[in-house]
Every structure is written in structure tokens, then in C-alpha cells.
């Protein structure tokens, strides 16, 4: 999250100093892609924090595929914002650079991580017969 919050500060600085390489109409694609990199990177950082908190609060119930979920989520968090950011370099006439192809790969990994997480949590609840409910609810 620190890296992407820093990127947000950099983008605000470019905006504040009216840097043409960022603000010119001809660079609208770059501006959009860099904002997408900032937003996606920050939000995926929040997903990481939530995953870590879940792992900590559920420490007494180990998640069967926690390591795989973590690795997949990490790869997605690297690929999605990197694809947007690097796609802002070398764009031609409104089309992003080839690095933007990292985004769909990262998106598939994110969906896989979320599926694995949901399946792991769901299978634990089914095995206990709680159906996702606990006595506290």
C-alpha cells in the first residue's frame, strides 16, 4: 500500500505542477492508466491487509490452501497495477502499450485467489455443519 499511496502522491504532484507529460490531452491514455494502477494497487493492498487479518483471527482454524491463496494474491497484486502503469509508457494514439496484457493475467489470478479462499472457507464451514454460521450470530 505504501508504494501505491506514494504513486498517488506522485500523480497529485504531477497534476499540481501541471506537468505536460501527464496532463496534456495527447497523454490522456497515460493519465488514465496511471490512475488505474494507483487505484488497483491500493485496493489490492487493502485486500492483502484483510486477508492477513482473517488469517490472524482464524489462527485456530488453519486454512488448507492459505499459502497458495497468498501467492496467487501476491502475483495478482503485482501484475494488475504493473500492467496499467507500464501500459502508460509507449502508448500509441490512445492504445496502451503491450505491458497492459499483464492486467488480464493478474485479474485471472485474483479471481483464482478469491475462488480458492472462498472454497477453503466454505469447505470448512460445510465440514463443521455450520453452513457459514456460528453461535455468535
Backbone as CSV, one residue per row, in Angstrom:
resi,resn,N_x,N_y,N_z,CA_x,CA_y,CA_z,C_x,C_y,C_z
1,UNK,0.824,-1.190,0.000,0.000,0.000,0.000,0.868,1.253,0.000
2,UNK,2.021,1.176,0.637,2.935,2.316,0.687,3.371,2.736,-0.718
3,UNK,3.702,1.768,-1.550,4.145,2.067,-2.912,3.033,2.770,-3.693
4,UNK,1.821,2.271,-3.568,0.733,2.830,-4.369,0.202,4.131,-3.791
5,UNK,0.303,4.308,-2.476,-0.015,5.615,-1.895,1.022,6.633,-2.362
6,UNK,2.291,6.203,-2.436,3.344,7.075,-2.966,3.097,7.431,-4.419
7,UNK,2.631,6.460,-5.196,2.294,6.732,-6.597,1.178,7.770,-6.677
8,UNK,0.204,7.658,-5.785,-0.876,8.648,-5.747,-0.346,10.039,-5.457
9,UNK,0.597,10.128,-4.526,1.221,11.419,-4.216,1.978,11.965,-5.434
10,UNK,2.686,11.089,-6.125,3.397,11.496,-7.332,2.423,12.017,-8.390
11,UNK,1.315,11.326,-8.582,0.328,11.756,-9.574,-0.274,13.105,-9.193
12,UNK,-0.530,13.293,-7.901,-1.057,14.588,-7.438,-0.030,15.697,-7.667
13,UNK,1.249,15.373,-7.471,2.314,16.352,-7.704,2.392,16.721,-9.182
14,UNK,2.322,15.715,-10.052,2.326,15.986,-11.493,1.140,16.861,-11.879
15,UNK,-0.001,16.598,-11.260,-1.203,17.403,-11.513,-1.007,18.825,-10.994
16,UNK,-0.491,18.933,-9.775,-0.325,20.244,-9.148,0.650,21.141,-9.888
17,UNK,1.735,20.555,-10.397,2.725,21.335,-11.136,2.429,21.395,-12.634
18,UNK,1.271,20.866,-12.998,0.795,20.915,-14.392,1.852,20.416,-15.378
19,UNK,2.375,19.237,-15.101,3.396,18.624,-15.947,2.733,18.124,-17.231
20,UNK,3.207,18.623,-18.356,2.610,18.298,-19.649,2.656,16.819,-19.990
21,UNK,3.726,16.132,-19.587,3.844,14.699,-19.880,2.737,13.900,-19.210
22,UNK,2.080,14.514,-18.240,0.974,13.842,-17.540,-0.373,14.445,-17.927
23,UNK,-0.430,15.761,-18.090,-1.723,16.426,-18.256,-2.131,16.746,-19.684
24,UNK,-1.188,16.804,-20.622,-1.553,17.147,-21.993,-2.630,16.198,-22.516
25,UNK,-3.502,16.745,-23.360,-4.592,15.945,-23.931,-4.035,14.728,-24.660
26,UNK,-2.887,14.889,-25.293,-2.298,13.773,-26.034,-1.828,12.651,-25.099
27,UNK,-1.753,12.926,-23.795,-1.318,11.937,-22.812,-2.465,11.445,-21.929
28,UNK,-3.687,11.594,-22.411,-4.854,11.169,-21.634,-4.795,9.670,-21.316
29,UNK,-4.311,8.876,-22.261,-4.205,7.427,-22.037,-3.254,7.142,-20.877
30,UNK,-2.117,7.832,-20.870,-1.144,7.643,-19.788,-1.771,8.009,-18.442
31,UNK,-2.440,9.146,-18.398,-3.059,9.612,-17.160,-4.075,8.599,-16.644
32,UNK,-4.906,8.092,-17.535,-5.923,7.119,-17.132,-5.278,5.829,-16.616
33,UNK,-4.275,5.323,-17.339,-3.631,4.076,-16.942,-2.889,4.218,-15.624
34,UNK,-2.235,5.343,-15.402,-1.513,5.531,-14.147,-2.470,5.690,-12.969
35,UNK,-3.609,6.319,-13.208,-4.618,6.398,-12.131,-5.187,5.016,-11.844
36,UNK,-5.394,4.218,-12.881,-5.869,2.847,-12.668,-4.841,2.021,-11.897
37,UNK,-3.561,2.211,-12.195,-2.504,1.500,-11.466,-2.540,1.878,-9.992
38,UNK,-2.663,3.154,-9.719,-2.715,3.640,-8.336,-3.924,3.056,-7.600
39,UNK,-5.093,3.165,-8.215,-6.321,2.699,-7.565,-6.314,1.187,-7.344
40,UNK,-5.954,0.430,-8.371,-5.951,-1.030,-8.239,-4.884,-1.502,-7.253
41,UNK,-3.721,-0.883,-7.298,-2.664,-1.269,-6.367,-3.054,-1.011,-4.924
42,UNK,-3.661,0.151,-4.674,-4.086,0.481,-3.311,-5.186,-0.464,-2.846
43,UNK,-6.170,-0.704,-3.686,-7.267,-1.596,-3.282,-6.797,-3.036,-3.093
44,UNK,-5.883,-3.498,-3.928,-5.347,-4.848,-3.721,-4.507,-4.910,-2.449
45,UNK,-3.874,-3.807,-2.086,-3.183,-3.737,-0.800,-4.158,-3.907,0.353
46,UNK,-5.330,-3.293,0.240,-6.370,-3.448,1.261,-6.830,-4.909,1.331
47,UNK,-6.957,-5.554,0.181,-7.332,-6.975,0.164,-6.285,-7.801,0.912
48,UNK,-5.010,-7.488,0.714,-3.938,-8.188,1.432,-4.067,-8.001,2.938
49,UNK,-4.332,-6.773,3.359,-4.483,-6.498,4.789,-5.661,-7.294,5.354
50,UNK,-6.776,-7.300,4.642,-7.950,-8.052,5.100,-7.664,-9.549,5.154
51,UNK,-6.949,-10.058,4.177,-6.577,-11.475,4.178,-5.696,-11.779,5.388
52,UNK,-4.727,-10.913,5.656,-3.859,-11.106,6.817,-4.631,-11.061,8.123
53,UNK,-5.576,-10.132,8.226,-6.397,-10.060,9.435,-7.257,-11.310,9.599
54,UNK,-7.785,-11.806,8.478,-8.582,-13.031,8.540,-7.728,-14.202,9.015
55,UNK,-6.508,-14.284,8.484,-5.608,-15.372,8.885,-5.272,-15.271,10.369
56,UNK,-5.137,-14.063,10.854,-4.800,-13.880,12.273,-5.981,-14.206,13.176
57,UNK,-7.171,-13.754,12.814,-8.335,-14.004,13.664,-8.790,-15.454,13.610
58,UNK,-8.441,-16.131,12.532,-8.822,-17.537,12.369,-7.622,-18.459,12.566
59,UNK,-6.653,-18.031,13.359,-5.412,-18.800,13.543,-5.671,-20.184,14.123
60,UNK,-6.751,-20.329,14.897,-7.058,-21.639,15.474,-7.641,-22.606,14.443
61,UNK,-8.072,-22.072,13.298,-8.587,-22.903,12.203,-7.723,-22.676,10.974
62,UNK,-6.653,-23.447,10.788,-5.766,-23.202,9.639,-6.493,-23.388,8.315
63,UNK,-6.242,-22.480,7.421,-6.833,-22.523,6.084,-6.023,-23.489,5.233
64,UNK,-6.667,-24.507,4.641,-5.928,-25.545,3.918,-5.025,-25.028,2.799
65,UNK,-5.453,-24.020,2.071,-4.687,-23.550,0.913,-4.221,-22.108,1.112
66,UNK,-3.942,-21.743,2.352,-3.570,-20.357,2.662,-2.327,-19.918,1.895
67,UNK,-1.333,-20.782,1.813,-0.095,-20.416,1.129,-0.352,-20.181,-0.364
68,UNK,-1.153,-21.032,-0.979,-1.478,-20.874,-2.403,-2.299,-19.608,-2.636
69,UNK,-3.261,-19.348,-1.751,-4.062,-18.130,-1.862,-3.152,-16.908,-1.759
70,UNK,-2.241,-16.932,-0.795,-1.333,-15.815,-0.584,-0.433,-15.571,-1.806
71,UNK,0.124,-16.635,-2.351,0.993,-16.495,-3.523,0.221,-15.976,-4.734
72,UNK,-0.960,-16.502,-4.947,-1.777,-16.092,-6.089,-2.208,-14.632,-5.945
73,UNK,-2.603,-14.260,-4.736,-2.999,-12.883,-4.470,-1.815,-11.928,-4.655
74,UNK,-0.639,-12.347,-4.234,0.557,-11.519,-4.396,0.885,-11.318,-5.872
75,UNK,0.834,-12.393,-6.651,1.096,-12.264,-8.091,0.087,-11.340,-8.759
76,UNK,-1.183,-11.492,-8.396,-2.218,-10.624,-8.959,-1.957,-9.170,-8.596
77,UNK,-1.527,-8.953,-7.360,-1.275,-7.591,-6.894,-0.048,-6.965,-7.555
78,UNK,0.835,-7.780,-8.052,1.984,-7.263,-8.797,1.625,-7.021,-10.265
79,UNK,0.908,-7.957,-10.858,0.637,-7.890,-12.291,-0.389,-6.831,-12.682
80,UNK,-1.485,-6.729,-11.940,-2.555,-5.807,-12.345,-2.068,-4.350,-12.353
81,UNK,-1.568,-3.831,-11.224,-1.121,-2.435,-11.278,0.095,-2.224,-12.182
82,UNK,0.999,-3.208,-12.231,2.171,-3.076,-13.111,1.746,-2.995,-14.571
83,UNK,0.776,-3.798,-14.944,0.279,-3.762,-16.324,-0.299,-2.402,-16.682
84,UNK,-1.089,-1.833,-15.760,-1.640,-0.499,-16.009,-0.530,0.544,-16.075
85,UNK,0.384,0.496,-15.091,1.432,1.514,-15.035,2.350,1.444,-16.248
86,UNK,2.833,0.259,-16.553,3.749,0.107,-17.690,3.041,0.331,-19.018
87,UNK,1.740,0.048,-19.068,0.963,0.320,-20.272,0.895,1.807,-20.593
88,UNK,1.151,2.658,-19.571,1.168,4.097,-19.778,2.415,4.586,-20.492
89,UNK,3.395,3.709,-20.622,4.601,4.038,-21.381,4.466,3.415,-22.766
90,UNK,4.851,4.092,-23.765,4.861,3.530,-25.114,3.490,3.355,-25.727
91,UNK,2.509,4.116,-25.249,1.183,4.012,-25.867,1.187,4.740,-27.199
92,UNK,0.315,4.299,-28.101,0.251,4.892,-29.438,-1.192,5.270,-29.729
93,UNK,-1.420,6.552,-29.894,-2.743,7.035,-30.307,-3.890,6.561,-29.445
94,UNK,-3.737,6.541,-28.172,-4.821,6.141,-27.283,-4.822,4.679,-26.917
95,UNK,-4.022,3.878,-27.599,-3.912,2.463,-27.256,-2.754,2.271,-26.284
96,UNK,-2.984,1.528,-25.195,-1.911,1.333,-24.221,-0.785,0.479,-24.783
97,UNK,0.369,0.547,-24.108,1.500,-0.286,-24.503,1.205,-1.754,-24.245
98,UNK,2.039,-2.614,-24.789,1.822,-4.060,-24.675,1.833,-4.574,-23.244
99,UNK,2.462,-3.845,-22.333,2.512,-4.289,-20.936,1.126,-4.388,-20.313
100,UNK,0.145,-3.739,-20.921,-1.212,-3.808,-20.385,-1.753,-5.243,-20.438
101,UNK,-1.097,-6.099,-21.209,-1.509,-7.509,-21.268,-1.280,-8.228,-19.944
102,UNK,-0.518,-7.630,-19.045,-0.343,-8.206,-17.713,-1.632,-8.111,-16.888
103,UNK,-2.472,-7.132,-17.204,-3.683,-6.897,-16.425,-4.640,-8.088,-16.458
104,UNK,-5.018,-8.617,-17.620,-5.943,-9.760,-17.596,-5.339,-11.001,-16.939
105,UNK,-4.029,-11.180,-17.063,-3.380,-12.315,-16.394,-3.513,-12.141,-14.881
106,UNK,-3.227,-10.932,-14.408,-3.371,-10.645,-12.983,-4.808,-10.763,-12.517
107,UNK,-5.753,-10.339,-13.362,-7.173,-10.436,-12.997,-7.599,-11.890,-12.838
108,UNK,-7.134,-12.758,-13.728,-7.446,-14.187,-13.612,-6.853,-14.752,-12.320
109,UNK,-5.633,-14.344,-11.987,-5.020,-14.796,-10.735,-5.785,-14.292,-9.523
110,UNK,-6.277,-13.053,-9.579,-7.076,-12.519,-8.473,-8.360,-13.318,-8.297
111,UNK,-9.020,-13.608,-9.392,-10.256,-14.399,-9.322,-9.953,-15.795,-8.782
112,UNK,-8.835,-16.381,-9.207,-8.441,-17.700,-8.698,-8.182,-17.642,-7.194
113,UNK,-7.497,-16.588,-6.729,-7.226,-16.446,-5.292,-8.525,-16.321,-4.505
114,UNK,-9.451,-15.521,-5.014,-10.723,-15.350,-4.329,-11.535,-16.640,-4.332
115,UNK,-11.486,-17.370,-5.442,-12.184,-18.658,-5.510,-11.591,-19.646,-4.515
116,UNK,-10.259,-19.751,-4.493,-9.598,-20.666,-3.557,-9.921,-20.302,-2.110
117,UNK,-9.920,-19.019,-1.826,-10.232,-18.568,-0.475,-11.667,-18.917,-0.111
118,UNK,-12.583,-18.610,-0.996,-13.990,-18.926,-0.737,-14.242,-20.413,-0.613
119,UNK,-13.607,-21.201,-1.472,-13.791,-22.656,-1.421,-13.205,-23.230,-0.136
120,UNK,-12.074,-22.700,0.301,-11.454,-23.196,1.528,-12.297,-22.863,2.748
121,UNK,-12.769,-21.629,2.824,-13.596,-21.222,3.955,-14.930,-21.961,3.911
122,UNK,-15.511,-22.044,2.715,-16.791,-22.740,2.575,-16.698,-24.212,2.915
123,UNK,-15.604,-24.870,2.547,-15.464,-26.303,2.827,-15.288,-26.548,4.317
124,UNK,-14.648,-25.618,5.047,-14.506,-25.763,6.495,-15.865,-25.657,7.176
125,UNK,-16.673,-24.662,6.734,-17.995,-24.494,7.325,-18.883,-25.693,7.027
126,UNK,-18.796,-26.242,5.805,-19.607,-27.402,5.444,-19.189,-28.624,6.259
127,UNK,-17.881,-28.773,6.458,-17.390,-29.915,7.225,-17.855,-29.846,8.671
128,UNK,-18.010,-28.648,9.203,-18.464,-28.489,10.583,-19.981,-28.521,10.682
129,UNK,-20.641,-28.394,9.534,-22.098,-28.414,9.541,-22.705,-27.102,9.995
130,UNK,-21.939,-26.004,9.975,-22.464,-24.721,10.425,-23.109,-23.938,9.298
131,UNK,-22.776,-24.288,8.057,-23.337,-23.568,6.922,-22.923,-22.106,6.904
132,UNK,-21.764,-21.813,7.478,-21.267,-20.449,7.484,-21.701,-19.650,8.683
133,UNK,-22.514,-20.268,9.572,-22.983,-19.539,10.746,-22.267,-20.037,11.983
134,UNK,-22.092,-19.126,12.892,-21.513,-19.501,14.174,-22.550,-19.238,15.258
135,UNK,-22.267,-19.677,16.460,-23.206,-19.498,17.559,-23.371,-18.033,17.935
136,UNK,-22.373,-17.198,17.609,-22.431,-15.785,17.978,-23.423,-15.006,17.141
137,UNK,-23.833,-15.511,16.018,-24.726,-14.742,15.135,-26.159,-15.012,15.459
